[in-house]
Amino acid sequence: MSKQRAKGTSFETAIVRYLQENGFQYAERRALHGEADKGDITGTPGLAWECKNHKTLKISEWIRETEQERINAKAEYGFLIVKRAGVGNPGEQYAMMTLDQLCRLLGDAGYGKREDNERPLEY
């Protein structure tokens, strides 16, 4: 196994463990799928996960890849998890998604979308 592949595997494994410890008990690394890749982690219905552990950040490219994998997986949301240099704690890695998906996620969680007769939250 190449050094880069080993780094990726180690990072994916750490993210899976973190997800399992934080309410996603069925999360596991996904076997490679080639052309119709569905992300790096499975066992989280409705979610596609792409994990990257590289020195050079290619956010734009990786977000496009994550979106394609979300579509391939028929998932509602896609998350790009990027390893932060020098940070070992999986919970402190970068988690990214498009603003469109973030707004849909927050709306589904009850934020932003209000019934016509409901007053908006006051701050």
C-alpha positions as CSV (number, residue, x, y, z in Angstrom):
1,M,0.0,0.0,0.0
2,S,1.3,3.4,-0.9
3,K,2.1,6.0,1.8
4,Q,-0.7,8.3,0.5
5,R,-3.2,5.5,0.5
6,A,-2.2,4.5,4.0
7,K,-2.7,8.1,5.2
8,G,-6.2,8.1,3.6
9,T,-7.1,4.8,5.2
10,S,-5.9,5.9,8.6
11,F,-7.9,9.2,8.4
12,E,-11.1,7.5,7.2
13,T,-10.8,5.0,10.0
14,A,-10.4,7.8,12.6
15,I,-13.5,9.6,11.2
16,V,-15.5,6.4,11.2
17,R,-14.6,5.8,14.9
18,Y,-15.5,9.4,15.7
19,L,-18.9,9.0,13.9
20,Q,-19.6,5.7,15.8
21,E,-18.8,7.4,19.1
22,N,-21.2,10.3,18.2
23,G,-24.4,8.6,17.3
24,F,-23.6,6.9,14.0
25,Q,-23.1,3.4,15.3
26,Y,-23.3,1.7,11.9
27,A,-20.8,3.9,10.2
28,E,-18.0,2.0,8.4
29,R,-15.5,2.4,5.7
30,R,-16.9,1.7,2.2
31,A,-15.1,-0.6,-0.2
32,L,-13.8,1.2,-3.3
33,H,-16.5,1.5,-6.0
34,G,-14.5,2.9,-8.9
35,E,-16.5,5.0,-11.4
36,A,-19.7,5.1,-9.4
37,D,-18.0,6.1,-6.1
38,K,-20.5,6.7,-3.3
39,G,-18.1,8.2,-0.8
40,D,-15.7,6.8,1.8
41,I,-18.1,6.0,4.6
42,T,-21.4,4.0,4.6
43,G,-23.9,3.0,7.3
44,T,-25.3,6.5,7.6
45,P,-28.5,6.5,5.6
46,G,-29.1,9.7,3.6
47,L,-25.5,10.9,4.0
48,A,-22.4,10.7,1.8
49,W,-19.0,11.3,3.3
50,E,-15.7,12.1,1.4
51,C,-12.5,12.2,3.5
52,K,-9.3,13.9,2.3
53,N,-5.9,13.9,4.0
54,H,-3.6,15.9,1.7
55,K,-1.0,18.6,2.1
56,T,-2.4,20.6,-0.8
57,L,-6.0,21.6,-0.5
58,K,-8.2,21.3,-3.6
59,I,-11.5,22.3,-2.0
60,S,-13.3,23.2,-5.3
61,E,-12.4,19.9,-6.9
62,W,-13.2,17.9,-3.7
63,I,-16.6,19.6,-3.3
64,R,-17.5,18.6,-6.9
65,E,-16.4,15.0,-6.1
66,T,-18.4,14.9,-2.9
67,E,-21.5,16.2,-4.7
68,Q,-21.1,13.5,-7.4
69,E,-20.7,10.8,-4.7
70,R,-23.8,12.2,-2.9
71,I,-25.8,11.8,-6.2
72,N,-24.3,8.3,-6.8
73,A,-25.3,7.2,-3.3
74,K,-28.8,8.8,-3.6
75,A,-28.0,10.6,-0.4
76,E,-29.7,13.7,0.9
77,Y,-26.5,15.4,2.1
78,G,-22.8,15.2,1.2
79,F,-20.0,16.1,3.6
80,L,-16.4,16.7,2.7
81,I,-14.1,16.0,5.7
82,V,-10.6,17.5,5.3
83,K,-7.7,16.7,7.6
84,R,-6.3,19.8,9.3
85,A,-2.5,19.9,9.3
86,G,-1.1,19.1,12.8
87,V,-4.6,18.4,14.3
88,G,-5.1,14.8,15.4
89,N,-8.5,15.0,17.0
90,P,-11.1,13.8,14.5
91,G,-13.7,16.1,15.9
92,E,-11.6,19.2,15.0
93,Q,-11.2,18.4,11.3
94,Y,-12.9,20.6,8.7
95,A,-16.4,19.5,7.6
96,M,-17.6,21.2,4.4
97,M,-20.6,21.3,2.2
98,T,-22.2,23.7,-0.2
99,L,-24.3,26.6,1.2
100,D,-27.3,25.2,-0.6
101,Q,-27.0,21.9,1.2
102,L,-26.3,23.6,4.5
103,C,-29.5,25.7,4.1
104,R,-31.5,22.5,3.3
105,L,-30.0,20.7,6.2
106,L,-30.8,23.5,8.6
107,G,-34.3,23.9,7.2
108,D,-34.9,20.1,7.7
109,A,-33.7,20.6,11.3
110,G,-36.2,23.3,11.9
111,Y,-34.1,26.4,11.3
112,G,-34.9,29.1,8.7
113,K,-38.2,27.6,7.4
114,R,-41.2,28.9,9.3
115,E,-44.9,28.3,8.9
116,D,-46.8,31.4,7.7
117,N,-48.5,31.8,11.1
118,E,-45.4,31.3,13.1
119,R,-43.3,34.2,14.3
120,P,-39.6,34.2,13.4
121,L,-37.2,33.6,16.2
122,E,-36.2,36.8,18.0
123,Y,-32.5,37.5,18.8
